[in-house]
Amino acid sequence: MRTVTYSMNVSLDGYIVGPDGGFDWTAPDEEVFRFWIDDVRQVGVHLMGRRLYETMLYWETADQEPSLDDAAREWTALWKPLPKVVFSTTLSEVRGNARLASGGPAEEIERLRAEPGEGEIAIGGATLAAEAAALGLIDEYRAMVYPVLVGGGIPFFPRGERRVDLELAGTRTFSSNVVYLHYRVAR
């Protein structure tokens, strides 16, 4: 069965964006960016909310920029063809290799798990991840923890979430003092 993973950059105090909506502190250095390039190779489909979808739209045309470096070109070549499912109540259409979700997270994940295919079902975006977590649909949590305190904003983990026991699957510390934490849900 395909694994459902939730991966995002997060501040040490637990936020994916700060109180002003900014996330400039998550700009990865080359080492972290290479890690994400390797990580996305394991993804078969990416589920995301509207805000993350709109942020990631940049990568649909980034390869047209002559100043793009090799790593960004490699990421773009992986990201563009990756199937994406966007959960939104306000969008009427999406671009690239994306489609609007026809149901909620439970229905979409059940359908994707039943379809033939390889690779993880990745979830991005805290709101969508909170809904999936509340339904017990997330198998792995992967946090790229940045050494910054932003003091508020959108939390990585939903508040009021039920208890979920986790097993450490791996860690990595980067030269930029960013720390990757990988946990599996204990079943």
C-alpha positions in Angstrom: 0.0 0.0 0.0 1.3 3.5 -0.9 2.6 5.5 2.1 1.1 8.9 2.8 3.7 11.4 3.9 3.5 15.0 5.2 6.6 17.0 4.5 7.2 20.7 5.0 9.7 23.2 6.1 9.1 24.4 9.7 10.5 26.9 12.1 11.9 25.6 15.4 8.8 27.0 17.2 6.6 25.0 14.8 5.3 27.2 12.0 5.4 26.8 8.3 4.8 30.5 7.7 5.3 33.4 10.1 2.6 35.7 11.4 3.0 38.0 8.4 2.6 35.1 6.0 6.2 35.1 5.1 8.4 32.1 4.7 11.6 33.6 3.3 13.5 31.9 6.1 12.9 28.6 4.4 15.0 29.4 1.3 17.1 26.3 1.1 20.9 26.3 0.6 22.2 24.0 -2.1 22.7 21.0 0.3 19.0 21.2 1.6 17.7 21.8 -2.0 19.6 18.7 -3.2 17.9 16.7 -0.4 14.5 17.9 -1.5 15.4 16.9 -5.1 16.2 13.4 -4.0 13.1 13.3 -1.8 10.7 14.3 -4.6 12.0 11.3 -6.7 10.1 9.0 -4.3 6.8 10.8 -4.8 4.1 9.3 -7.1 1.5 12.0 -6.5 1.4 15.3 -4.5 -1.7 16.5 -2.7 -1.8 20.1 -1.8 -4.1 22.9 -0.7 -4.7 26.1 -2.7 -2.0 28.2 -1.0 0.8 25.7 -1.6 -0.4 25.1 -5.1 -0.3 28.8 -5.9 3.2 29.1 -4.3 4.5 26.1 -6.3 3.1 27.4 -9.6 6.4 29.2 -10.0 8.0 25.8 -10.9 5.6 25.3 -13.9 7.5 27.9 -15.9 10.8 28.3 -14.0 12.7 26.3 -16.6 12.1 29.2 -19.1 14.3 31.5 -17.0 17.8 31.6 -18.5 19.4 32.4 -15.1 18.1 29.2 -13.5 20.9 27.1 -12.0 21.3 23.4 -12.6 19.7 22.3 -9.3 16.6 24.4 -10.0 16.4 23.0 -13.5 16.6 19.4 -12.1 13.8 20.2 -9.6 11.6 21.7 -12.3 12.2 18.6 -14.5 10.9 16.4 -11.6 8.1 18.7 -10.4 6.4 19.6 -13.6 5.4 16.0 -14.7 4.5 14.9 -11.1 0.8 14.4 -10.8 -0.8 16.9 -8.4 -4.2 17.0 -6.7 -5.3 20.4 -5.5 -7.9 20.8 -2.7 -9.7 24.1 -3.1 -13.1 25.5 -2.7 -12.2 28.7 -4.6 -10.3 27.6 -7.7 -12.2 26.5 -10.8 -9.2 25.3 -12.7 -5.6 24.4 -12.2 -2.5 24.3 -14.5 0.2 21.9 -15.4 -0.1 18.2 -14.4 -2.6 19.0 -11.7 -6.3 18.4 -11.2 -8.8 19.6 -8.7 -9.8 17.1 -6.0 -13.2 15.6 -6.6 -13.7 14.6 -3.0 -12.2 15.1 0.4 -8.8 13.8 1.5 -10.1 10.4 2.7 -11.8 9.7 -0.7 -8.8 10.9 -2.7 -6.3 8.9 -0.7 -8.4 5.8 -0.8 -8.8 6.1 -4.5 -5.1 6.8 -5.0 -4.1 3.8 -2.9 -6.4 1.6 -4.9 -5.0 2.7 -8.3 -2.0 1.0 -9.7 1.1 3.2 -9.3 4.2 3.6 -7.4 5.7 6.3 -5.2 4.5 8.0 -2.1 1.3 10.0 -1.7 2.8 13.3 -0.5 0.7 15.9 1.3 1.8 19.5 1.5 0.2 22.4 3.3 -0.8 22.5 6.9 -4.5 22.9 6.5 -4.8 19.8 4.2 -2.4 17.9 6.4 -4.4 18.7 9.5 -7.6 17.3 7.9 -5.7 14.2 6.8 -4.1 13.8 10.2 -7.5 14.1 12.0 -8.7 11.2 9.9 -5.6 9.1 10.7 -4.4 9.1 7.1 -0.8 10.2 7.5 1.8 7.4 7.7 4.9 9.6 8.0 5.8 13.1 9.2 8.9 14.7 7.7 9.9 18.1 9.1 12.8 20.2 7.8 13.4 22.3 10.9 15.0 25.7 10.3 16.9 27.4 13.2 14.5 30.3 13.5 11.7 31.3 15.8 9.0 33.2 13.9 6.6 33.7 16.9 3.4 32.6 15.3 1.7 31.9 11.9 0.4 28.7 10.5 1.5 25.7 12.6 3.1 22.6 11.1 1.0 20.4 13.4 -2.7 21.1 13.9 -3.8 22.2 17.3 -6.1 20.0 19.3 -4.9 16.9 17.3 -5.4 13.6 18.9 -2.4 11.8 20.4 -0.3 10.1 17.7 2.7 8.0 18.8 5.6 8.2 16.4 8.7 6.1 15.7 11.9 7.8 14.6 12.8 6.7 11.1 15.8 9.1 10.5 17.5 12.4 11.1 20.0 14.5 9.2 21.7 17.7 10.2 22.8 20.0 7.4 25.8 22.4 7.4 23.3 25.3 7.6 22.1 23.9 10.9 18.8 22.9 9.4 17.7 19.5 10.8 15.6 16.9 9.0 13.3 14.8 11.2 11.5 11.7 9.8 8.9 9.9 11.9 6.6 7.0 11.1 3.2 6.7 12.8 3.4 3.8 15.3 0.6 1.3 14.4 
